[in-house]
Each structure stands twice: as structure tokens, then as C-alpha cells.
Amino acid sequence: MDLFILGLLILLNGLFSLSEIALVSARKARLEHLAEKGNKRAQTALELSNHPEFFLSAVQIGITLISILTGVYSGEKFSANLLPYLMRWGIKPDVAETLSTILIVIFVTFLSIIFGELIPKRIGLIRAEKLAMATAGPMKMFAQLTYPIVWLLNESSSLFFKLFKIRKSANDAITEEEIKTLITEGTEAGTIEEEEQEIIERVFHLSDRTITSLMTHRSDIIWFDENE
């Protein structure tokens, strides 16, 4: 039962980590396309994606609470269970108590990092849009339940930015290099043909060409008079 509860806490931590990375990594263009078709889950995911400070604070609250519960529960239950085994090996009680706590902390931390952070985040990156839509609903509900704390955290963060005069960047426009990178990735993945890639990339170079390189000079034109 103790292991089951520990596993459940770690999985909950993984759910928050997965939803966080999925919502941050999800492509807005894809979510907007699905939302326009009437996909309500995509609409919810897009809403959270457009207000990251709202759901990121909620996610951090969830992860922090779960981490505290995991530490308290594992430290109390598993350390007490391990202590008798260490004492049987002839280790002094005070030393055995400290050692059992250290071993349990290392063990639980390892499980939490692997199954509560790394694996969920890698899964979230691989299936960003799909998982963002799947977890957006529960994350929005959790954020609404913890709204007073979320509001307090956001206001505290805003106050920090004001005190140190840190301004948020308003430049969210996609650059030419980003578009070229997306086109290259699409070509490598087989979504875009190489001929299509060349055509699109030529568009970016069109403004760099002079009028003389596009037109033929009058002196070089060979023409015939229709009346002759």
C-alpha cells in the first residue's frame, strides 16, 4: 500500500510535468486550426497557451505540493521500515536512522526524476499537441480551484518585474530564419517536397534582386514590327 501511494504521487507529478511541457511546446498554428474546426479541447489548450502565466503557476503549485507530500510520506513510512534492517547489520540506532533517511531520499528522488520528470517531459515533447489537448481541461480546472494562490503568485511576479524594470517582450512575430527552419524540417520529414522548398526559399530572395536582373534591357530585345 505504501508503494502504491508513493507511485501514485510520482505519477501525479509526472502528469503535471507532461502537461506543462506539452502546452508550452504545442504549435499554436495547429491548435488554432483545430479550434477553428470546433475542437473544444484545442480551444481550451489554446486559451492556456495564450495565458502561460495562469497555468504555469498552477502547475508549479501542483508539483510543489506533490513533492512535499512525497517527501513527508516517504521519509516517515519508508525510513521507519528500513531502520530495523540496518540495525540488524550492527549499525548503531542513531547512525541507522540517519542512514535510512539518506537512502530513502536518494531512492525516492531517483524515481521522481525518472518517472515524475524526465520520461513525462520527453513524452510531452513527442506528442505535444495531442497531449496538450488531453491535459488542458484538467489543468484549467486545477488552475481555477487554486486561483487565489495563482493570483497571488502572478501578482508577486509582476511586482518583481516592476521593481527591477524588466519588460516583457512584445515581439512574437515569426522571423524569416524561423520560417526557413520549419521548411527545412518539413522537407527532412517528407511533408514538403524539395522542389516546393526551393520555390518557397526563392520568394525570400526575390526582394534582394534588382530590376535589371529580372527584366531584359531594351537594347538586347529582338523584335519584329507587325506592319513589316
SERO-4910 file (N, C-alpha, C, O; in steps of 0.05 Angstrom, whole numbers):
BEGIN
 pado doro    nc1    nc2    nc3   cac1   cac2   cac3    cc1    cc2    cc3    oc1    oc2    oc3
  Met    A     16    -24      0      0      0      0     17     25      0     11     45    -14
  Asp    A     39     24     16     57     48     17     69     53    -10     71     76    -19
  Leu    A     78     32    -24     90     35    -51     69     45    -71     76     61    -88
  Phe    A     45     36    -68     23     45    -86     19     75    -83     17     89   -103
  Ile    A     18     85    -58     14    113    -53     37    129    -64     34    151    -76
  Leu    A     62    119    -60     85    133    -70     85    134   -100     90    155   -112
  Gly    A     78    111   -113     76    111   -142     55    130   -152     59    142   -173
  Leu    A     32    132   -139     11    150   -147     20    179   -146     14    195   -164
  Leu    A     34    186   -125     44    214   -122     64    220   -144     64    242   -155
  Ile    A     81    201   -151    101    206   -172     87    208   -199     95    225   -216
  Leu    A     67    192   -204     52    193   -229     37    220   -231     35    231   -253
  Leu    A     26    230   -209     13    256   -210     33    278   -216     26    297   -231
  Asn    A     56    276   -205     77    295   -211     84    294   -241     89    314   -254
  Gly    A     85    269   -251     91    265   -280     69    278   -297     75    288   -319
  Leu    A     44    276   -288     22    288   -303     25    318   -306     20    329   -327
  Phe    A     32    331   -284     36    359   -284     60    367   -302     58    386   -318
  Ser    A     81    352   -300    105    357   -317     99    353   -346    107    369   -363
  Leu    A     84    332   -352     77    326   -380     59    348   -392     64    358   -414
  Ser    A     39    357   -377     21    377   -386     35    404   -390     30    419   -409
  Glu    A     54    410   -372     69    435   -374     85    436   -400     83    456   -415
  Ile    A    101    415   -405    118    416   -429    102    413   -454    109    425   -475
  Ala    A     79    399   -453     62    395   -477     49    422   -485     49    429   -508
  Leu    A     39    436   -465     25    462   -470     45    483   -480     38    500   -496
  Val    A     69    482   -469     89    502   -477    100    495   -505    106    514   -520
  Ser    A    103    470   -511    115    462   -537     95    460   -560    103    459   -583
  Ala    A     69    458   -553     49    455   -574     49    478   -594     52    501   -586
  Arg    A     46    471   -619     46    492   -640     19    506   -641     -2    494   -644
  Lys    A     20    532   -637     -5    548   -636    -20    546   -663    -45    546   -663
  Ala    A     -6    545   -685    -19    544   -711    -36    519   -713    -58    520   -724
  Arg    A    -25    497   -703    -40    472   -704    -65    473   -685    -86    463   -693
  Leu    A    -61    484   -662    -84    487   -643   -105    506   -654   -129    501   -651
  Glu    A    -96    528   -666   -115    547   -678   -131    534   -700   -155    539   -703
  His    A   -118    517   -717   -131    504   -739   -153    485   -728   -175    484   -739
  Leu    A   -146    470   -707   -166    451   -695   -188    466   -681   -211    458   -681
  Ala    A   -181    488   -668   -201    504   -654   -221    516   -673   -245    518   -667
  Glu    A   -212    525   -696   -230    536   -717   -250    515   -727   -271    522   -736
  Lys    A   -242    490   -726   -259    468   -734   -279    460   -712   -296    443   -717
  Gly    A   -277    473   -689   -296    467   -668   -286    448   -646   -302    439   -630
  Asn    A   -260    442   -647   -249    424   -627   -247    439   -600   -230    458   -597
  Lys    A   -263    432   -581   -264    446   -555   -239    442   -539   -230    460   -525
  Arg    A   -227    418   -540   -203    413   -526   -180    430   -536   -163    440   -521
  Ala    A   -180    434   -563   -159    452   -575   -164    480   -567   -145    495   -562
  Gln    A   -189    488   -564   -195    516   -555   -186    520   -526   -175    542   -520
  Thr    A   -189    500   -509   -180    502   -482   -150    503   -480   -138    519   -466
  Ala    A   -137    486   -496   -107    486   -497    -96    512   -507    -76    522   -497
  Leu    A   -110    524   -527   -101    549   -539   -105    572   -518    -89    590   -516
  Glu    A   -127    570   -503   -132    590   -482   -109    590   -461   -100    611   -453
  Leu    A   -101    567   -453    -80    565   -433    -53    573   -445    -36    585   -432
  Ser    A    -49    566   -471    -24    573   -484    -21    603   -487      1    613   -487
  Asn    A    -44    617   -491    -43    646   -494    -40    660   -467    -34    684   -467
  His    A    -44    646   -445    -40    657   -419    -23    639   -402    -32    627   -383
  Pro    A      3    636   -410     21    617   -396     25    622   -367     28    604   -351
  Glu    A     24    648   -359     28    654   -330      6    642   -313     10    637   -289
  Phe    A    -18    638   -325    -40    627   -310    -36    597   -304    -38    589   -280
  Phe    A    -31    581   -325    -29    552   -320     -1    544   -309      1    524   -295
  Leu    A     20    560   -316     47    553   -305     48    556   -275     61    540   -261
  Ser    A     34    576   -265     33    580   -235     18    557   -223     26    546   -202
  Ala    A     -4    548   -236    -20    526   -225     -4    500   -226     -5    485   -207
  Val    A     10    496   -248     27    472   -250     49    471   -228     54    451   -216
  Gln    A     61    495   -224     82    496   -203     71    491   -175     84    478   -159
  Ile    A     46    500   -170     33    494   -145     29    464   -141     35    453   -120
  Gly    A     19    451   -163     14    423   -161     40    407   -157     40    389   -140
  Ile    A     61    414   -172     86    399   -169     98    403   -142    109    384   -130
  Thr    A     97    428   -132    108    434   -105     93    418    -83    106    407    -65
  Leu    A     66    418    -84     51    404    -64     56    374    -65     59    362    -44
  Ile    A     58    363    -89     63    334    -91     91    328    -81     95    307    -69
  Ser    A    110    345    -87    138    340    -78    139    340    -47    153    324    -35
  Ile    A    125    359    -35    124    360     -6    111    335      6    122    323     25
  Leu    A     88    327     -5     75    303      4     92    278      0     93    261     18
  Thr    A    105    277    -22    123    253    -28    145    252     -8    152    231      3
  Gly    A    158    275     -3    180    276     17    171    268     45    185    253     58
  Val    A    149    280     53    139    275     81    131    246     84    138    233    103
  Tyr    A    116    236     64    105    209     66    128    188     65    129    170     82
  Ser    A    146    191     45    167    171     42    187    173     65    197    152     74
  Gly    A    192    197     75    210    200     97    200    187    123    216    176    138
  Glu    A    174    188    127    163    176    151    159    146    149    166    131    167
  Lys    A    147    137    127    140    109    124    164     91    117    169     72    131
  Phe    A    178     98     96    199     80     86    224     81    103    237     60    106
  Ser    A    230    104    115    253    105    133    248     87    157    267     73    166
  Ala    A    224     87    168    217     71    191    218     41    184    226     25    200
  Asn    A    211     34    159    212      6    151    240     -4    146    247    -27    150
  Leu    A    257     14    137    285      7    131    302      6    156    322     -9    156
  Leu    A    295     21    176    312     24    200    318     -3    213    341     -8    220
  Pro    A    298    -21    218    304    -47    231    324    -64    216    341    -77    228
  Tyr    A    324    -63    189    342    -79    173    371    -69    176    390    -84    177
  Leu    A    374    -43    178    401    -31    182    412    -38    210    435    -43    213
  Met    A    394    -38    230    402    -44    257    410    -73    260    427    -80    277
  Arg    A    398    -91    244    406   -119    245    434   -124    235    447   -143    242
  Trp    A    444   -105    219    472   -107    209    492    -96    229    515    -93    223
  Gly    A    482    -89    253    500    -80    274    505    -50    273    523    -40    287
  Ile    A    489    -35    258    493     -6    256    479      6    280    457     -2    287
  Lys    A    492     25    293    480     39    316    454     53    309    451     63    287
  Pro    A    435     53    328    409     65    322    409     93    311    395     99    291
  Asp    A    425    111    323    425    139    313    437    140    285    428    156    268
  Val    A    458    124    280    470    124    254    451    111    233    448    120    211
  Ala    A    438     89    242    420     75    224    396     92    216    387     91    194
  Glu    A    387    109    235    364    127    229    372    147    208    356    153    190
  Thr    A    395    159    211    405    179    192    410    166    165    403    177    144
  Leu    A    422    142    165    428    128    140    403    120    126    402    122    101
  Ser    A    383    110    140    358    102    128    344    126    114    333    123     92
  Thr    A    345    149    127    333    173    115    348    181     89    335    188     69
  Ile    A    374    180     90    390    187     66    384    168     43    380    177     20
  Leu    A    384    142     49    379    122     28    351    125     16    348    123     -8
  Ile    A    331    130     33    304    133     23    302    159      6    288    159    -15
  Val    A    315    180     15    314    205     -1    326    201    -28    315    210    -48
  Ile    A    349    187    -29    362    182    -55    344    165    -73    341    170    -97
  Phe    A    332    144    -61    315    126    -76    290    140    -87    284    138   -111
  Val    A    277    155    -70    253    169    -79    259    192    -99    244    196   -118
  Thr    A    281    205    -95    289    227   -113    295    215   -141    287    227   -161
  Phe    A    308    192   -142    314    179   -167    288    172   -182    286    178   -206
  Leu    A    269    160   -168    244    152   -180    229    177   -189    216    177   -211
  Ser    A    229    198   -173    215    223   -180    226    236   -205    211    246   -222
  Ile    A    253    236   -207    265    249   -230    260    233   -256    253    245   -276
  Ile    A    262    206   -254    258    190   -278    228    189   -286    222    195   -309
  Phe    A    211    181   -268    183    176   -274    165    201   -270    142    202   -279
  Gly    A    175    220   -255    159    244   -250    167    268   -266    152    288   -267
  Glu    A    191    267   -279    201    290   -294    210    283   -322    198    291   -342
  Leu    A    232    267   -324    245    263   -349    227    248   -370    223    258   -392
  Ile    A    216    225   -362    200    209   -381    175    224   -389    169    226   -412
  Pro    A    159    236   -370    135    251   -378    142    274   -396    127    279   -415
  Lys    A    163    289   -391    170    312   -407    178    303   -435    172    317   -455
  Arg    A    193    281   -438    200    272   -464    176    263   -480    174    267   -504
  Ile    A    157    250   -466    132    242   -479    116    267   -488    105    268   -509
  Gly    A    116    288   -470    102    312   -477    114    326   -501     99    339   -516
  Leu    A    140    325   -505    153    337   -528    146    322   -553    142    334   -575
  Ile    A    144    295   -551    139    279   -575    111    282   -585    106    283   -609
  Arg    A     91    284   -567     63    286   -575     51    312   -563     31    311   -548
  Ala    A     64    334   -569     57    360   -556     28    368   -560     13    372   -540
  Glu    A     19    370   -585     -9    380   -589    -30    361   -578    -49    369   -566
  Lys    A    -26    335   -583    -46    315   -574    -48    315   -544    -70    314   -533
  Leu    A    -25    315   -530    -26    314   -501    -34    341   -489    -45    342   -467
  Ala    A    -28    363   -503    -36    389   -493    -67    391   -493    -78    401   -474
  Met    A    -79    380   -513   -108    380   -514   -120    361   -493   -141    367   -482
  Ala    A   -107    339   -488   -116    319   -469   -115    328   -440   -132    322   -424
  Thr    A    -94    344   -434    -90    353   -407    -99    382   -401    -99    390   -378
  Ala    A   -107    396   -422   -115    424   -418   -139    427   -400   -140    445   -383
  Gly    A   -159    409   -403   -183    410   -386   -177    407   -357   -184    424   -341
  Pro    A   -164    385   -349   -157    382   -321   -139    404   -310   -142    412   -287
  Met    A   -120    414   -326   -102    435   -316   -118    461   -312   -112    476   -294
  Lys    A   -137    467   -330   -153    491   -327   -170    489   -302   -173    508   -287
  Met    A   -181    465   -297   -198    461   -273   -181    465   -248   -190    477   -229
  Phe    A   -157    453   -248   -139    456   -225   -131    485   -220   -130    494   -198
  Ala    A   -126    499   -242   -119    527   -240   -142    544   -229   -137    563   -214
  Gln    A   -166    537   -236   -189    551   -225   -193    545   -196   -201    563   -180
  Leu    A   -188    521   -188   -190    513   -159   -170    527   -142   -175    534   -119
  Thr    A   -146    531   -153   -124    544   -138   -121    573   -146   -100    585   -143
  Tyr    A   -142    585   -157   -140    612   -168   -129    633   -148   -112    649   -156
  Pro    A   -138    633   -123   -127    653   -104    -97    652   -101    -83    672   -100
  Ile    A    -86    627   -100    -57    624    -98    -44    632   -124    -23    644   -124
  Val    A    -56    624   -146    -46    631   -173    -44    661   -176    -25    672   -186
  Trp    A    -66    675   -168    -67    704   -170    -45    717   -153    -31    735   -161
  Leu    A    -41    706   -129    -21    717   -111      7    713   -122     24    731   -121
  Leu    A     12    690   -134     39    685   -146     43    703   -170     65    714   -174
  Asn    A     23    706   -187     26    723   -211     30    752   -203     47    766   -215
  Glu    A     16    762   -183     19    789   -174     47    794   -162     59    814   -166
  Ser    A     56    774   -147     83    776   -135    104    777   -157    124    792   -155
  Ser    A    100    760   -178    119    760   -200    119    787   -215    139    798   -223
  Ser    A     95    797   -219     92    823   -233    105    845   -217    118    863   -229
  Leu    A    103    844   -191    115    864   -174    146    863   -177    159    884   -177
  Phe    A    156    839   -179    185    835   -182    194    848   -208    215    862   -209
  Phe    A    179    843   -230    186    855   -256    185    885   -255    202    899   -267
  Lys    A    165    896   -241    163    925   -239    186    937   -223    197    958   -230
  Leu    A    193    924   -201    215    935   -184    241    936   -199    256    955   -196
  Phe    A    247    916   -215    272    915   -230    269    924   -259    288    922   -275
  Lys    A    246    935   -265    241    947   -291    247    928   -314    260    935   -334
  Ile    A    237    904   -311    240    883   -332    214    883   -348    193    878   -337
  Arg    A    217    888   -374    193    889   -391    191    863   -407    210    851   -415
  Lys    A    166    855   -410    161    831   -426    164    838   -455    157    860   -464
  Ser    A    175    819   -470    179    824   -499    153    821   -513    138    802   -509
  Ala    A    147    841   -529    122    840   -544    126    831   -573    107    830   -589
  Asn    A    150    824   -580    157    815   -607    153    785   -610    172    770   -605
  Asp    A    129    777   -619    124    749   -623    123    741   -652    115    719   -659
  Ala    A    131    760   -670    130    755   -698    150    733   -706    172    732   -695
  Ile    A    142    717   -725    159    696   -735    179    708   -755    171    722   -773
  Thr    A    204    701   -751    225    713   -768    229    696   -793    219    673   -795
  Glu    A    243    707   -812    249    693   -837    265    668   -832    260    647   -845
  Glu    A    284    669   -814    301    646   -808    284    623   -795    289    600   -801
  Glu    A    264    631   -779    247    610   -767    230    596   -788    226    572   -787
  Ile    A    220    612   -807    205    600   -829    222    581   -845    213    559   -852
  Lys    A    246    589   -851    265    572   -866    271    546   -851    273    525   -863
  Thr    A    274    549   -825    279    525   -808    256    506   -809    260    482   -812
  Leu    A    232    517   -807    207    500   -809    205    486   -836    198    462   -837
  Ile    A    212    500   -857    210    489   -884    231    466   -886    225    445   -898
  Thr    A    255    471   -876    276    450   -877    268    426   -861    271    403   -871
  Glu    A    256    430   -838    247    407   -822    225    392   -836    223    367   -835
  Gly    A    207    407   -849    185    394   -864    196    378   -887    185    357   -894
  Thr    A    217    388   -900    229    373   -922    242    347   -913    239    326   -925
  Glu    A    257    350   -890    270    326   -879    250    305   -870    256    281   -871
  Ala    A    227    314   -860    207    296   -851    190    284   -874    175    265   -870
  Gly    A    193    296   -898    178    286   -921    152    299   -926    137    292   -944
  Thr    A    145    319   -909    120    334   -912    120    353   -936    100    357   -950
  Ile    A    144    365   -940    147    384   -962    168    373   -982    189    362   -974
  Glu    A    161    374  -1008    179    365  -1029    202    384  -1032    200    408  -1026
  Glu    A    225    373  -1042    248    390  -1046    243    412  -1066    253    435  -1063
  Glu    A    227    406  -1087    221    427  -1106    205    449  -1094    208    473  -1100
  Glu    A    186    442  -1076    170    462  -1062    187    479  -1043    183    503  -1040
  Gln    A    207    466  -1030    225    481  -1013    240    501  -1029    244    524  -1020
  Glu    A    250    494  -1053    265    513  -1069    248    537  -1078    257    559  -1078
  Ile    A    223    531  -1085    205    552  -1093    200    572  -1071    200    596  -1074
  Ile    A    195    561  -1047    189    578  -1024    213    595  -1016    211    619  -1010
  Glu    A    237    583  -1017    261    597  -1009    268    619  -1030    280    639  -1023
  Arg    A    261    614  -1055    266    635  -1075    249    660  -1070    258    682  -1077
  Val    A    226    657  -1057    209    680  -1051    224    700  -1032    221    724  -1035
  Phe    A    240    689  -1013    254    706   -995    277    721  -1008    285    743   -999
  His    A    287    710  -1030    309    723  -1044    299    742  -1066    315    757  -1078
  Leu    A    273    742  -1071    262    758  -1093    267    788  -1087    273    803  -1106
  Ser    A    263    797  -1062    266    825  -1056    296    834  -1058    301    858  -1059
  Asp    A    314    815  -1057    343    822  -1059    352    826  -1087    374    836  -1092
  Arg    A    336    819  -1107    344    821  -1135    337    849  -1145    318    861  -1138
  Thr    A    354    858  -1163    350    884  -1176    331    881  -1200    327    859  -1210
  Ile    A    320    904  -1208    301    903  -1231    315    894  -1257    303    882  -1274
  Thr    A    342    901  -1259    356    894  -1283    361    863  -1286    364    853  -1308
  Ser    A    361    849  -1263    364    820  -1264    339    806  -1271    339    782  -1278
  Leu    A    316    820  -1269    290    808  -1275    280    815  -1303    265    800  -1315
  Met    A    289    838  -1314    280    847  -1340    303    848  -1360    326    849  -1353
  Thr    A    295    847  -1385    315    848  -1407    317    877  -1416    297    891  -1421
  His    A    342    886  -1419    347    914  -1428    336    918  -1456    337    899  -1472
  Arg    A    326    942  -1461    314    948  -1487    333    943  -1511    325    935  -1532
  Ser    A    359    948  -1506    378    945  -1528    383    915  -1534    394    909  -1555
  Asp    A    376    898  -1516    380    869  -1520    355    855  -1531    356    831  -1536
  Ile    A    334    870  -1534    309    857  -1543    309    855  -1574    315    874  -1588
  Ile    A    302    831  -1583    299    827  -1612    269    827  -1618    254    811  -1607
  Trp    A    261    845  -1636    232    848  -1641    227    852  -1671    245    859  -1686
  Phe    A    202    847  -1678    194    850  -1706    169    868  -1707    151    866  -1690
  Asp    A    170    885  -1726    147    903  -1730    125    887  -1744    130    876  -1765
  Glu    A    101    887  -1733     79    872  -1745     70    883  -1772     56    870  -1788
  Asn    A     77    908  -1777     69    920  -1802     88    914  -1825     82    919  -1848
  Glu    A    111    903  -1818    131    898  -1839    128    869  -1849    143    861  -1866
***
